[in-house]
Amino acid sequence: MVLIALKNRLKILRAERDWSQAELAGRLDVSRQAVNAIETGKHDPSLPLAFRIARLFDMRIEDIFDDGEHA
């Protein structure tokens, strides 16, 4: 089984709002390091965290995260 990290728009969305990683982390109740790891593709968010991110940005999960496979 090959695991592929999700590509994501988190850094762009955060920058559009002029939020630091620490500010975004506070809004999501995670560490700044967790935000950095997601933004850089080192780790994918859990499903509950992906839902929190989507709600925060008022977007669908699939509009923020992309696994690279399109139907």
PDB file with SEQRES, HELIX, SHEET and CRYST1 records, atoms N, CA, C and O in Angstrom:
SEQRES   1 A   71  MET VAL LEU ILE ALA LEU LYS ASN ARG LEU LYS ILE LEU          
SEQRES   2 A   71  ARG ALA GLU ARG ASP TRP SER GLN ALA GLU LEU ALA GLY          
SEQRES   3 A   71  ARG LEU ASP VAL SER ARG GLN ALA VAL ASN ALA ILE GLU          
SEQRES   4 A   71  THR GLY LYS HIS ASP PRO SER LEU PRO LEU ALA PHE ARG          
SEQRES   5 A   71  ILE ALA ARG LEU PHE ASP MET ARG ILE GLU ASP ILE PHE          
SEQRES   6 A   71  ASP ASP GLY GLU HIS ALA                                      
HELIX    1 AA1 LEU A   10  GLU A   16  1                                   7    
HELIX    2 AA2 GLN A   21  LEU A   28  1                                   8    
HELIX    3 AA3 ARG A   32  GLU A   39  1                                   8    
HELIX    4 AA4 LEU A   47  PHE A   57  1                                  11    
HELIX    5 AA5 ILE A   61  ILE A   64  1                                   4    
SHEET    1 AA1 2 LYS A   7  ASN A   8  0                                        
SHEET    2 AA1 2 PHE A  65  ASP A  66 -1                                        
CRYST1    1.000    1.000    1.000  90.00  90.00  90.00 P 1           1          
ATOM      1  N   MET A   1       0.844  -1.179   0.000  1.00  0.00           N  
ATOM      2  CA  MET A   1       0.000   0.000   0.000  1.00  0.00           C  
ATOM      3  C   MET A   1       0.890   1.242   0.000  1.00  0.00           C  
ATOM      4  O   MET A   1       1.824   1.349   0.795  1.00  0.00           O  
ATOM      5  N   VAL A   2       0.593   2.164  -0.887  1.00  0.00           N  
ATOM      6  CA  VAL A   2       1.347   3.407  -0.991  1.00  0.00           C  
ATOM      7  C   VAL A   2       0.522   4.531  -0.387  1.00  0.00           C  
ATOM      8  O   VAL A   2      -0.633   4.734  -0.762  1.00  0.00           O  
ATOM      9  N   LEU A   3       1.109   5.252   0.536  1.00  0.00           N  
ATOM     10  CA  LEU A   3       0.423   6.391   1.141  1.00  0.00           C  
ATOM     11  C   LEU A   3       0.877   7.668   0.456  1.00  0.00           C  
ATOM     12  O   LEU A   3       2.074   7.903   0.291  1.00  0.00           O  
ATOM     13  N   ILE A   4      -0.073   8.480   0.062  1.00  0.00           N  
ATOM     14  CA  ILE A   4       0.230   9.742  -0.598  1.00  0.00           C  
ATOM     15  C   ILE A   4      -0.292  10.874   0.275  1.00  0.00           C  
ATOM     16  O   ILE A   4      -1.462  10.883   0.658  1.00  0.00           O  
ATOM     17  N   ALA A   5       0.569  11.813   0.584  1.00  0.00           N  
ATOM     18  CA  ALA A   5       0.148  12.950   1.397  1.00  0.00           C  
ATOM     19  C   ALA A   5      -0.839  13.799   0.608  1.00  0.00           C  
ATOM     20  O   ALA A   5      -0.721  13.958  -0.607  1.00  0.00           O  
ATOM     21  N   LEU A   6      -1.800  14.334   1.322  1.00  0.00           N  
ATOM     22  CA  LEU A   6      -2.775  15.222   0.700  1.00  0.00           C  
ATOM     23  C   LEU A   6      -2.130  16.551   0.361  1.00  0.00           C  
ATOM     24  O   LEU A   6      -1.386  17.113   1.165  1.00  0.00           O  
ATOM     25  N   LYS A   7      -2.412  17.046  -0.817  1.00  0.00           N  
ATOM     26  CA  LYS A   7      -2.032  18.420  -1.142  1.00  0.00           C  
ATOM     27  C   LYS A   7      -3.103  19.297  -0.517  1.00  0.00           C  
ATOM     28  O   LYS A   7      -4.272  18.917  -0.462  1.00  0.00           O  
ATOM     29  N   ASN A   8      -2.708  20.457  -0.052  1.00  0.00           N  
ATOM     30  CA  ASN A   8      -3.717  21.292   0.581  1.00  0.00           C  
ATOM     31  C   ASN A   8      -3.463  22.773   0.343  1.00  0.00           C  
ATOM     32  O   ASN A   8      -2.365  23.189  -0.026  1.00  0.00           O  
ATOM     33  N   ARG A   9      -4.509  23.550   0.566  1.00  0.00           N  
ATOM     34  CA  ARG A   9      -4.480  24.998   0.371  1.00  0.00           C  
ATOM     35  C   ARG A   9      -4.423  25.733   1.708  1.00  0.00           C  
ATOM     36  O   ARG A   9      -4.679  26.937   1.759  1.00  0.00           O  
ATOM     37  N   LEU A  10      -4.096  25.035   2.777  1.00  0.00           N  
ATOM     38  CA  LEU A  10      -4.169  25.626   4.107  1.00  0.00           C  
ATOM     39  C   LEU A  10      -3.287  26.861   4.245  1.00  0.00           C  
ATOM     40  O   LEU A  10      -3.730  27.876   4.783  1.00  0.00           O  
ATOM     41  N   LYS A  11      -2.063  26.793   3.774  1.00  0.00           N  
ATOM     42  CA  LYS A  11      -1.152  27.937   3.896  1.00  0.00           C  
ATOM     43  C   LYS A  11      -1.698  29.148   3.134  1.00  0.00           C  
ATOM     44  O   LYS A  11      -1.630  30.275   3.624  1.00  0.00           O  
ATOM     45  N   ILE A  12      -2.233  28.915   1.947  1.00  0.00           N  
ATOM     46  CA  ILE A  12      -2.794  30.010   1.144  1.00  0.00           C  
ATOM     47  C   ILE A  12      -3.999  30.620   1.844  1.00  0.00           C  
ATOM     48  O   ILE A  12      -4.116  31.842   1.934  1.00  0.00           O  
ATOM     49  N   LEU A  13      -4.892  29.777   2.339  1.00  0.00           N  
ATOM     50  CA  LEU A  13      -6.093  30.269   3.022  1.00  0.00           C  
ATOM     51  C   LEU A  13      -5.727  31.054   4.276  1.00  0.00           C  
ATOM     52  O   LEU A  13      -6.334  32.083   4.576  1.00  0.00           O  
ATOM     53  N   ARG A  14      -4.735  30.561   5.002  1.00  0.00           N  
ATOM     54  CA  ARG A  14      -4.281  31.254   6.214  1.00  0.00           C  
ATOM     55  C   ARG A  14      -3.687  32.607   5.848  1.00  0.00           C  
ATOM     56  O   ARG A  14      -3.980  33.610   6.499  1.00  0.00           O  
ATOM     57  N   ALA A  15      -2.857  32.640   4.817  1.00  0.00           N  
ATOM     58  CA  ALA A  15      -2.208  33.888   4.400  1.00  0.00           C  
ATOM     59  C   ALA A  15      -3.228  34.911   3.910  1.00  0.00           C  
ATOM     60  O   ALA A  15      -3.068  36.108   4.149  1.00  0.00           O  
ATOM     61  N   GLU A  16      -4.270  34.451   3.230  1.00  0.00           N  
ATOM     62  CA  GLU A  16      -5.313  35.367   2.755  1.00  0.00           C  
ATOM     63  C   GLU A  16      -5.996  36.094   3.905  1.00  0.00           C  
ATOM     64  O   GLU A  16      -6.519  37.194   3.730  1.00  0.00           O  
ATOM     65  N   ARG A  17      -5.988  35.481   5.072  1.00  0.00           N  
ATOM     66  CA  ARG A  17      -6.612  36.080   6.253  1.00  0.00           C  
ATOM     67  C   ARG A  17      -5.594  36.776   7.157  1.00  0.00           C  
ATOM     68  O   ARG A  17      -5.939  37.319   8.207  1.00  0.00           O  
ATOM     69  N   ASP A  18      -4.338  36.744   6.725  1.00  0.00           N  
ATOM     70  CA  ASP A  18      -3.251  37.361   7.482  1.00  0.00           C  
ATOM     71  C   ASP A  18      -3.126  36.765   8.880  1.00  0.00           C  
ATOM     72  O   ASP A  18      -2.862  37.480   9.847  1.00  0.00           O  
ATOM     73  N   TRP A  19      -3.319  35.446   8.979  1.00  0.00           N  
ATOM     74  CA  TRP A  19      -3.172  34.736  10.244  1.00  0.00           C  
ATOM     75  C   TRP A  19      -1.798  34.084  10.290  1.00  0.00           C  
ATOM     76  O   TRP A  19      -1.311  33.572   9.282  1.00  0.00           O  
ATOM     77  N   SER A  20      -1.185  34.103  11.449  1.00  0.00           N  
ATOM     78  CA  SER A  20       0.048  33.345  11.648  1.00  0.00           C  
ATOM     79  C   SER A  20      -0.325  31.875  11.871  1.00  0.00           C  
ATOM     80  O   SER A  20      -1.490  31.539  12.085  1.00  0.00           O  
ATOM     81  N   GLN A  21       0.681  31.022  11.814  1.00  0.00           N  
ATOM     82  CA  GLN A  21       0.417  29.615  12.127  1.00  0.00           C  
ATOM     83  C   GLN A  21      -0.108  29.483  13.550  1.00  0.00           C  
ATOM     84  O   GLN A  21      -0.982  28.659  13.818  1.00  0.00           O  
ATOM     85  N   ALA A  22       0.420  30.289  14.459  1.00  0.00           N  
ATOM     86  CA  ALA A  22      -0.024  30.232  15.852  1.00  0.00           C  
ATOM     87  C   ALA A  22      -1.486  30.654  15.981  1.00  0.00           C  
ATOM     88  O   ALA A  22      -2.242  30.053  16.744  1.00  0.00           O  
ATOM     89  N   GLU A  23      -1.887  31.693  15.232  1.00  0.00           N  
ATOM     90  CA  GLU A  23      -3.289  32.131  15.277  1.00  0.00           C  
ATOM     91  C   GLU A  23      -4.220  31.045  14.746  1.00  0.00           C  
ATOM     92  O   GLU A  23      -5.259  30.765  15.344  1.00  0.00           O  
ATOM     93  N   LEU A  24      -3.847  30.439  13.629  1.00  0.00           N  
ATOM     94  CA  LEU A  24      -4.671  29.368  13.074  1.00  0.00           C  
ATOM     95  C   LEU A  24      -4.729  28.195  14.043  1.00  0.00           C  
ATOM     96  O   LEU A  24      -5.791  27.606  14.247  1.00  0.00           O  
ATOM     97  N   ALA A  25      -3.603  27.859  14.634  1.00  0.00           N  
ATOM     98  CA  ALA A  25      -3.559  26.761  15.600  1.00  0.00           C  
ATOM     99  C   ALA A  25      -4.512  27.024  16.758  1.00  0.00           C  
ATOM    100  O   ALA A  25      -5.226  26.120  17.192  1.00  0.00           O  
ATOM    101  N   GLY A  26      -4.528  28.251  17.259  1.00  0.00           N  
ATOM    102  CA  GLY A  26      -5.434  28.604  18.346  1.00  0.00           C  
ATOM    103  C   GLY A  26      -6.892  28.455  17.949  1.00  0.00           C  
ATOM    104  O   GLY A  26      -7.709  27.979  18.738  1.00  0.00           O  
ATOM    105  N   ARG A  27      -7.219  28.858  16.736  1.00  0.00           N  
ATOM    106  CA  ARG A  27      -8.599  28.752  16.254  1.00  0.00           C  
ATOM    107  C   ARG A  27      -9.022  27.291  16.082  1.00  0.00           C  
ATOM    108  O   ARG A  27     -10.204  26.965  16.188  1.00  0.00           O  
ATOM    109  N   LEU A  28      -8.054  26.420  15.817  1.00  0.00           N  
ATOM    110  CA  LEU A  28      -8.342  24.999  15.600  1.00  0.00           C  
ATOM    111  C   LEU A  28      -8.095  24.149  16.844  1.00  0.00           C  
ATOM    112  O   LEU A  28      -8.404  22.957  16.851  1.00  0.00           O  
ATOM    113  N   ASP A  29      -7.544  24.750  17.890  1.00  0.00           N  
ATOM    114  CA  ASP A  29      -7.210  24.042  19.125  1.00  0.00           C  
ATOM    115  C   ASP A  29      -6.191  22.924  18.872  1.00  0.00           C  
ATOM    116  O   ASP A  29      -6.340  21.799  19.349  1.00  0.00           O  
ATOM    117  N   VAL A  30      -5.152  23.275  18.105  1.00  0.00           N  
ATOM    118  CA  VAL A  30      -4.028  22.363  17.871  1.00  0.00           C  
ATOM    119  C   VAL A  30      -2.743  23.162  18.071  1.00  0.00           C  
ATOM    120  O   VAL A  30      -2.792  24.377  18.265  1.00  0.00           O  
ATOM    121  N   SER A  31      -1.609  22.497  18.024  1.00  0.00           N  
ATOM    122  CA  SER A  31      -0.335  23.199  18.178  1.00  0.00           C  
ATOM    123  C   SER A  31       0.077  23.877  16.872  1.00  0.00           C  
ATOM    124  O   SER A  31      -0.393  23.510  15.795  1.00  0.00           O  
ATOM    125  N   ARG A  32       0.950  24.857  16.981  1.00  0.00           N  
ATOM    126  CA  ARG A  32       1.499  25.506  15.790  1.00  0.00           C  
ATOM    127  C   ARG A  32       2.262  24.487  14.959  1.00  0.00           C  
ATOM    128  O   ARG A  32       2.251  24.541  13.729  1.00  0.00           O  
ATOM    129  N   GLN A  33       2.925  23.558  15.639  1.00  0.00           N  
ATOM    130  CA  GLN A  33       3.682  22.524  14.936  1.00  0.00           C  
ATOM    131  C   GLN A  33       2.756  21.636  14.103  1.00  0.00           C  
ATOM    132  O   GLN A  33       3.134  21.189  13.020  1.00  0.00           O  
ATOM    133  N   ALA A  34       1.553  21.382  14.602  1.00  0.00           N  
ATOM    134  CA  ALA A  34       0.584  20.583  13.842  1.00  0.00           C  
ATOM    135  C   ALA A  34       0.165  21.318  12.576  1.00  0.00           C  
ATOM    136  O   ALA A  34       0.063  20.712  11.509  1.00  0.00           O  
ATOM    137  N   VAL A  35      -0.077  22.617  12.689  1.00  0.00           N  
ATOM    138  CA  VAL A  35      -0.432  23.417  11.512  1.00  0.00           C  
ATOM    139  C   VAL A  35       0.706  23.372  10.499  1.00  0.00           C  
ATOM    140  O   VAL A  35       0.473  23.175   9.307  1.00  0.00           O  
ATOM    141  N   ASN A  36       1.930  23.554  10.972  1.00  0.00           N  
ATOM    142  CA  ASN A  36       3.086  23.520  10.075  1.00  0.00           C  
ATOM    143  C   ASN A  36       3.200  22.168   9.379  1.00  0.00           C  
ATOM    144  O   ASN A  36       3.454  22.110   8.176  1.00  0.00           O  
ATOM    145  N   ALA A  37       3.015  21.092  10.118  1.00  0.00           N  
ATOM    146  CA  ALA A  37       3.136  19.747   9.544  1.00  0.00           C  
ATOM    147  C   ALA A  37       2.069  19.500   8.479  1.00  0.00           C  
ATOM    148  O   ALA A  37       2.340  18.841   7.475  1.00  0.00           O  
ATOM    149  N   ILE A  38       0.871  20.017   8.686  1.00  0.00           N  
ATOM    150  CA  ILE A  38      -0.192  19.864   7.685  1.00  0.00           C  
ATOM    151  C   ILE A  38       0.117  20.725   6.470  1.00  0.00           C  
ATOM    152  O   ILE A  38      -0.003  20.263   5.335  1.00  0.00           O  
ATOM    153  N   GLU A  39       0.513  21.972   6.699  1.00  0.00           N  
ATOM    154  CA  GLU A  39       0.813  22.881   5.588  1.00  0.00           C  
ATOM    155  C   GLU A  39       1.935  22.359   4.698  1.00  0.00           C  
ATOM    156  O   GLU A  39       1.884  22.518   3.478  1.00  0.00           O  
ATOM    157  N   THR A  40       2.930  21.749   5.289  1.00  0.00           N  
ATOM    158  CA  THR A  40       4.084  21.270   4.526  1.00  0.00           C  
ATOM    159  C   THR A  40       3.902  19.848   3.997  1.00  0.00           C  
ATOM    160  O   THR A  40       4.781  19.324   3.313  1.00  0.00           O  
ATOM    161  N   GLY A  41       2.776  19.227   4.307  1.00  0.00           N  
ATOM    162  CA  GLY A  41       2.503  17.882   3.811  1.00  0.00           C  
ATOM    163  C   GLY A  41       3.191  16.775   4.575  1.00  0.00           C  
ATOM    164  O   GLY A  41       3.193  15.626   4.134  1.00  0.00           O  
ATOM    165  N   LYS A  42       3.784  17.105   5.729  1.00  0.00           N  
ATOM    166  CA  LYS A  42       4.441  16.070   6.533  1.00  0.00           C  
ATOM    167  C   LYS A  42       3.419  15.159   7.200  1.00  0.00           C  
ATOM    168  O   LYS A  42       3.680  13.976   7.419  1.00  0.00           O  
ATOM    169  N   HIS A  43       2.253  15.717   7.523  1.00  0.00           N  
ATOM    170  CA  HIS A  43       1.168  14.950   8.148  1.00  0.00           C  
ATOM    171  C   HIS A  43      -0.155  15.394   7.558  1.00  0.00           C  
ATOM    172  O   HIS A  43      -0.338  16.559   7.203  1.00  0.00           O  
ATOM    173  N   ASP A  44      -1.075  14.444   7.461  1.00  0.00           N  
ATOM    174  CA  ASP A  44      -2.436  14.758   7.048  1.00  0.00           C  
ATOM    175  C   ASP A  44      -3.278  14.950   8.305  1.00  0.00           C  
ATOM    176  O   ASP A  44      -3.016  14.314   9.326  1.00  0.00           O  
ATOM    177  N   PRO A  45      -4.281  15.816   8.244  1.00  0.00           N  
ATOM    178  CA  PRO A  45      -5.122  16.024   9.425  1.00  0.00           C  
ATOM    179  C   PRO A  45      -6.034  14.820   9.656  1.00  0.00           C  
ATOM    180  O   PRO A  45      -6.370  14.093   8.721  1.00  0.00           O  
ATOM    181  N   SER A  46      -6.424  14.623  10.898  1.00  0.00           N  
ATOM    182  CA  SER A  46      -7.444  13.621  11.186  1.00  0.00           C  
ATOM    183  C   SER A  46      -8.746  14.094  10.544  1.00  0.00           C  
ATOM    184  O   SER A  46      -8.880  15.267  10.197  1.00  0.00           O  
ATOM    185  N   LEU A  47      -9.688  13.195  10.390  1.00  0.00           N  
ATOM    186  CA  LEU A  47     -10.968  13.582   9.796  1.00  0.00           C  
ATOM    187  C   LEU A  47     -11.678  14.647  10.638  1.00  0.00           C  
ATOM    188  O   LEU A  47     -12.185  15.616  10.074  1.00  0.00           O  
ATOM    189  N   PRO A  48     -11.733  14.502  11.978  1.00  0.00           N  
ATOM    190  CA  PRO A  48     -12.366  15.569  12.764  1.00  0.00           C  
ATOM    191  C   PRO A  48     -11.667  16.922  12.592  1.00  0.00           C  
ATOM    192  O   PRO A  48     -12.332  17.957  12.543  1.00  0.00           O  
ATOM    193  N   LEU A  49     -10.339  16.922  12.500  1.00  0.00           N  
ATOM    194  CA  LEU A  49      -9.619  18.182  12.299  1.00  0.00           C  
ATOM    195  C   LEU A  49      -9.890  18.735  10.904  1.00  0.00           C  
ATOM    196  O   LEU A  49     -10.038  19.947  10.743  1.00  0.00           O  
ATOM    197  N   ALA A  50      -9.957  17.882   9.906  1.00  0.00           N  
ATOM    198  CA  ALA A  50     -10.272  18.345   8.548  1.00  0.00           C  
ATOM    199  C   ALA A  50     -11.644  19.012   8.520  1.00  0.00           C  
ATOM    200  O   ALA A  50     -11.830  20.022   7.841  1.00  0.00           O  
ATOM    201  N   PHE A  51     -12.605  18.452   9.255  1.00  0.00           N  
ATOM    202  CA  PHE A  51     -13.930  19.078   9.336  1.00  0.00           C  
ATOM    203  C   PHE A  51     -13.849  20.438  10.027  1.00  0.00           C  
ATOM    204  O   PHE A  51     -14.497  21.389   9.590  1.00  0.00           O  
ATOM    205  N   ARG A  52     -13.060  20.544  11.104  1.00  0.00           N  
ATOM    206  CA  ARG A  52     -12.914  21.838  11.800  1.00  0.00           C  
ATOM    207  C   ARG A  52     -12.284  22.873  10.880  1.00  0.00           C  
ATOM    208  O   ARG A  52     -12.706  24.030  10.857  1.00  0.00           O  
ATOM    209  N   ILE A  53     -11.281  22.462  10.125  1.00  0.00           N  
ATOM    210  CA  ILE A  53     -10.626  23.373   9.184  1.00  0.00           C  
ATOM    211  C   ILE A  53     -11.634  23.841   8.137  1.00  0.00           C  
ATOM    212  O   ILE A  53     -11.721  25.033   7.842  1.00  0.00           O  
ATOM    213  N   ALA A  54     -12.389  22.909   7.581  1.00  0.00           N  
ATOM    214  CA  ALA A  54     -13.377  23.256   6.551  1.00  0.00           C  
ATOM    215  C   ALA A  54     -14.421  24.222   7.104  1.00  0.00           C  
ATOM    216  O   ALA A  54     -14.791  25.186   6.433  1.00  0.00           O  
ATOM    217  N   ARG A  55     -14.895  23.972   8.316  1.00  0.00           N  
ATOM    218  CA  ARG A  55     -15.891  24.881   8.920  1.00  0.00           C  
ATOM    219  C   ARG A  55     -15.292  26.259   9.157  1.00  0.00           C  
ATOM    220  O   ARG A  55     -15.949  27.271   8.910  1.00  0.00           O  
ATOM    221  N   LEU A  56     -14.063  26.310   9.629  1.00  0.00           N  
ATOM    222  CA  LEU A  56     -13.415  27.587   9.907  1.00  0.00           C  
ATOM    223  C   LEU A  56     -13.324  28.442   8.649  1.00  0.00           C  
ATOM    224  O   LEU A  56     -13.544  29.652   8.701  1.00  0.00           O  
ATOM    225  N   PHE A  57     -13.003  27.821   7.528  1.00  0.00           N  
ATOM    226  CA  PHE A  57     -12.855  28.556   6.271  1.00  0.00           C  
ATOM    227  C   PHE A  57     -14.140  28.573   5.444  1.00  0.00           C  
ATOM    228  O   PHE A  57     -14.163  29.108   4.335  1.00  0.00           O  
ATOM    229  N   ASP A  58     -15.204  27.989   5.986  1.00  0.00           N  
ATOM    230  CA  ASP A  58     -16.501  27.933   5.302  1.00  0.00           C  
ATOM    231  C   ASP A  58     -16.348  27.338   3.900  1.00  0.00           C  
ATOM    232  O   ASP A  58     -16.828  27.885   2.907  1.00  0.00           O  
ATOM    233  N   MET A  59     -15.657  26.195   3.863  1.00  0.00           N  
ATOM    234  CA  MET A  59     -15.403  25.503   2.600  1.00  0.00           C  
ATOM    235  C   MET A  59     -15.649  24.014   2.798  1.00  0.00           C  
ATOM    236  O   MET A  59     -15.764  23.537   3.927  1.00  0.00           O  
ATOM    237  N   ARG A  60     -15.726  23.293   1.696  1.00  0.00           N  
ATOM    238  CA  ARG A  60     -15.809  21.837   1.767  1.00  0.00           C  
ATOM    239  C   ARG A  60     -14.394  21.280   1.963  1.00  0.00           C  
ATOM    240  O   ARG A  60     -13.414  21.874   1.513  1.00  0.00           O  
ATOM    241  N   ILE A  61     -14.305  20.151   2.630  1.00  0.00           N  
ATOM    242  CA  ILE A  61     -13.002  19.520   2.856  1.00  0.00           C  
ATOM    243  C   ILE A  61     -12.263  19.333   1.536  1.00  0.00           C  
ATOM    244  O   ILE A  61     -11.071  19.621   1.439  1.00  0.00           O  
ATOM    245  N   GLU A  62     -12.976  18.848   0.520  1.00  0.00           N  
ATOM    246  CA  GLU A  62     -12.317  18.566  -0.758  1.00  0.00           C  
ATOM    247  C   GLU A  62     -11.888  19.825  -1.497  1.00  0.00           C  
ATOM    248  O   GLU A  62     -11.120  19.743  -2.456  1.00  0.00           O  
ATOM    249  N   ASP A  63     -12.370  20.995  -1.067  1.00  0.00           N  
ATOM    250  CA  ASP A  63     -11.902  22.255  -1.655  1.00  0.00           C  
ATOM    251  C   ASP A  63     -10.606  22.733  -0.998  1.00  0.00           C  
ATOM    252  O   ASP A  63      -9.931  23.622  -1.518  1.00  0.00           O  
ATOM    253  N   ILE A  64     -10.269  22.144   0.134  1.00  0.00           N  
ATOM    254  CA  ILE A  64      -9.037  22.496   0.849  1.00  0.00           C  
ATOM    255  C   ILE A  64      -7.971  21.427   0.646  1.00  0.00           C  
ATOM    256  O   ILE A  64      -6.798  21.739   0.439  1.00  0.00           O  
ATOM    257  N   PHE A  65      -8.382  20.175   0.706  1.00  0.00           N  
ATOM    258  CA  PHE A  65      -7.454  19.049   0.615  1.00  0.00           C  
ATOM    259  C   PHE A  65      -7.707  18.264  -0.663  1.00  0.00           C  
ATOM    260  O   PHE A  65      -8.856  18.049  -1.050  1.00  0.00           O  
ATOM    261  N   ASP A  66      -6.631  17.838  -1.318  1.00  0.00           N  
ATOM    262  CA  ASP A  66      -6.729  17.122  -2.586  1.00  0.00           C  
ATOM    263  C   ASP A  66      -5.772  15.941  -2.556  1.00  0.00           C  
ATOM    264  O   ASP A  66      -4.575  16.100  -2.317  1.00  0.00           O  
ATOM    265  N   ASP A  67      -6.315  14.752  -2.803  1.00  0.00           N  
ATOM    266  CA  ASP A  67      -5.457  13.562  -2.817  1.00  0.00           C  
ATOM    267  C   ASP A  67      -4.829  13.319  -4.184  1.00  0.00           C  
ATOM    268  O   ASP A  67      -4.097  12.347  -4.366  1.00  0.00           O  
ATOM    269  N   GLY A  68      -5.110  14.194  -5.142  1.00  0.00           N  
ATOM    270  CA  GLY A  68      -4.517  14.076  -6.462  1.00  0.00           C  
ATOM    271  C   GLY A  68      -5.262  13.158  -7.403  1.00  0.00           C  
ATOM    272  O   GLY A  68      -4.905  13.050  -8.576  1.00  0.00           O  
ATOM    273  N   GLU A  69      -6.295  12.493  -6.907  1.00  0.00           N  
ATOM    274  CA  GLU A  69      -7.095  11.598  -7.747  1.00  0.00           C  
ATOM    275  C   GLU A  69      -8.405  12.282  -8.084  1.00  0.00           C  
ATOM    276  O   GLU A  69      -9.172  12.653  -7.196  1.00  0.00           O  
ATOM    277  N   HIS A  70      -8.654  12.446  -9.369  1.00  0.00           N  
ATOM    278  CA  HIS A  70      -9.892  13.081  -9.811  1.00  0.00           C  
ATOM    279  C   HIS A  70     -10.718  12.063 -10.569  1.00  0.00           C  
ATOM    280  O   HIS A  70     -10.206  11.346 -11.429  1.00  0.00           O  
ATOM    281  N   ALA A  71     -11.998  12.005 -10.244  1.00  0.00           N  
ATOM    282  CA  ALA A  71     -12.895  11.050 -10.921  1.00  0.00           C  
ATOM    283  C   ALA A  71     -13.328  11.588 -12.268  1.00  0.00           C  
ATOM    284  O   ALA A  71     -14.083  10.929 -12.983  1.00  0.00           O  
TER     285      ALA A  71                                                      
END                                                                             
